[in-house]
Amino acid sequence: MQAGVTTFLPPMSASWLQRQSILLGAMGLLAVWLVFPAIAHDVSERNAGYIESISGIAPIPFLYLGAKHMVTGIDHVLFLVGVVFFLRVFKDILIYVSFFTLGHSLTLLGGVLGGFHANEYLVDAIIGLSVIYKAYDNIGGFDGWGALRINPKWAVAAFGLAHGTGLATKLQALSVSDEGLFWNMISFNVGVELGQMLVLIFVVSLLNVWRLAPGFERQAWFANCLLMFAGFVLFGQHFFAFLTNGGE
């Protein structure tokens, strides 16, 4: 959990636990419904065909595709929600998001332009772990780790590397023309950042309103449990795909 945030552990009476277990179970079913149909950040067939048809520098299409990819990528969105969940100061949001941006920009551009390849299922499983990590951090899971606890900013940057690699693997699976590739990838990355900005504006605005509601701390605890559950679903989905595909 970020500095200055007090871990909230709700009272554990039997009736309270029963009610909250039912609530958490319902939220879990909702998470399954939301997450399983979403193939994290796959490129649609229509967009894939369009990308493969482009030859030469085409900044606007790649800008649009990058923004769309971020906004519709549920794994990226869930991680960002976890990152900013308890951040109330704009400066803190800017710092954490900058660490994430640095990480995913390096591996997105390095992967596509430098020809670095990774197993897409394994990378997507790691991205699922990033959601689990941030949600667990938010409920105070690492508070007792002392010197062993990873600096949360560097953890966000490290997981940003995984998110960027995930973006790169999807583009590498397509027949993207080498002509104009550098500027097209720069445009795609800028689009990703614009999409990220839109997501953050929406999420931070929603959180600011939610924090005014009575009982926010208790609700936040359960929301992060749900976030962690969604991360486990993403991890399990992609790690199972990795195992069944023989690690290819």
N, C-alpha and C positions, 0 to 999 in steps of 0.2 A: 504494500500500500504506500502511496506517496506520503512524503513528510507532511505533518500537520493534519492528517486525517486519522480520526480515532476509530478503531475497529469496533463495530457494533455487533454484539452477540445477543439475540433476542432471548427473553425468558423461556425456560424449557419446561413448562407444565405439560401434563399428559394430554389434556384437551387442546392446548395450544399446538402441540406437536401434531396431533391428529388433523386439526384444521389445516395447518400449514403443509402437511404431507400431501393432503388432497390437492391443495393449491399448487404445490410444486409439481405434483404428478400431472395436473392439467396443463401447466406451463410446459412441462417436458413433452407432452404429446403435441402441443403447438410447435415446439422447437423441431420435432421430428417432421411434422407436416411442412414446416418452412424450409428445413435444411436438406432433407433427402431429395426433393425434386430439383433442387438447385445444384448444378454441377459447378460449384465454386466459381470459377472464372473461365469456363470454356467459351470459345468464340463460336457464335451461331454459324450454321452452314451458309446462310445468306451473307453474313459479314465476311466469313472465310473466303467465299468465292469472290467477293468484291476485292478483298485485300490481295488475293492471288492474281487478280486481273490488272492491278496497278503496276505501271512501269514508269520509272522516273520519280522526280520529287513531287510529292502530293501532300503538303502540310495539313490542309484542312480536313481531308478524310481521316488521316491518322490522328489528328488532334481530337476529332469527334469520337473515333473508335477508342482512344485511350481514356477519354472521359467516361464513355459508356461502360467500358470494361471495369472501371473503378466503382462507379455508382451501382452497377448490377452485380458486382462480385461480393457475395454475402460474407465470405471469409474475411475479406479486407474490411468490410463495414463493421463486422462484429469485433474485430481487433481494435479498430479505431474507437468504437464505443467503449471498450474496456480501458483504453489508454486515457481517454478524457473524462471518464465517469466521475471521478472525484476532483478533477482540476477545475478550480473556480477563477483563477487569475489568468488573464490573457497571455501574459509572459510565459507562464508554465505550459500552457497549451502550445504556444509557439515553439518552445524548446523541445518538448516531447515529439511533436509532429515533425520538426526539423530533423531529429535523430532518425525517425522512421523514414522520412523522405530520402535522407542521405543513403540509408541502407538499401532501400528498394530501387533507387535510381542507379546505384553502382552495379547491382547484379542484373537489372533489366538491360541496361545498355551494354554492360560487359558480356552478358550471356549471348545476346543477339549479335552484337558487333564483333565480339572477341571469339565467338564460336565455342563458348563454354557450355557444356551440356550436363544435365542432371535428370534423374528419373522423375517424371512429372508426378507420379502417384506418391512417391516418397516425400517429395517437396511439399505436396498438398497436405500430407499427413503432418508434417512439421508445422505447416501453417495452422492446422487444427490445434496443435500443441500450443501455439502462440496465444490462441484465444483462451485455452485452459489456463495457461500461465498468468495472463493478465487478470482474469476473473478471480483466480485463487489469490493473487496478490491484493486485489481489491477488498477481499473479505478478511485480510490480515493473515493469510496463510504463511507468509514468510517473516512475520514479525519477530519470531523467536530464533531466527537463524543467526543473528549476530553478524560476526565478520564473514560468515559463509554466504551471506545473502548477496546476490548479484545486484549491482547498481541498476535500478529500474530504467534509467535512461539508456544505458548500454545494452540492456536486455531488449529494449524496444528497437534499438538500432540493429542488433543482431537478428532479431526476428524480421526486421525490415529487409535484411538480405534474403531471407527465405521467401518473403512475399514478392520481391523483385525477381527472384529465380523462377517462382511460379508463373509470373507474367511472361518471362522470357521463354519458358518451355512451351507455352501455348502458341507464341509467335513462331518458334522454331519448328513446330509441327506443320506449319503452312509453307507453301512455296512462295515466299516473299522475294520479290525481285531485288537483286543486288544493286541495280541502278537506282541511285537516290536513297539507298538504305540508311546512310548515316543521318541525313536530315529528316527522313521519315520516322526514324526511331526517336530522334530528338522531339519531333512533333507529338509522337505517341506518348512519350514521357511527360511532356508539358500537359497533354490532355489528361493523363492520369492525375497530375497535380491539381488541375482545375476540377476534375471530378471529386477528388479528395476534399477540396475546399468546399464544394457544394454539400457533400456529406457532412462535413464538420459544422457548417453553418446550421444545418437542420438539426443535427444531434445535440450540439451545444445549446441551441435555443430551446430545444425540448427539455434538456436536463435543467436549464436555468428555471424554467417554469415548474418542473417537477419538484425541484428542491424547496419550493415555497409551500408545497402541500404538507399537511400534517402526517407524521409517520414516515417521512421520506427515508430515514436511516434504515428502518426495518424493511421497507419495500426495496431499498437499494441492496440489502443483503440477499434477498430472494432473487432480485433481478440478476445479480452476479452469479448466483447458483444456477440460474437458467442459462446465463451466458456460458458458464463452464460446461454445462450439459451439452449445449450446442457445439462447443469445441470438441467434446468427446465424440459426438456424432460425426463431425467432420473428420476427426482423426481416424475413427474406426472405419468409416466409409472408404477413405483413401488408402489406409494401411492394408485393409482387406483386399482392395484392388491391386495393391503392390504385391501382396503374397500370391494372389490368384493369377497374376500375370508373370509370375516367375522372376520378378525383379527386373524385367526387361525395360 
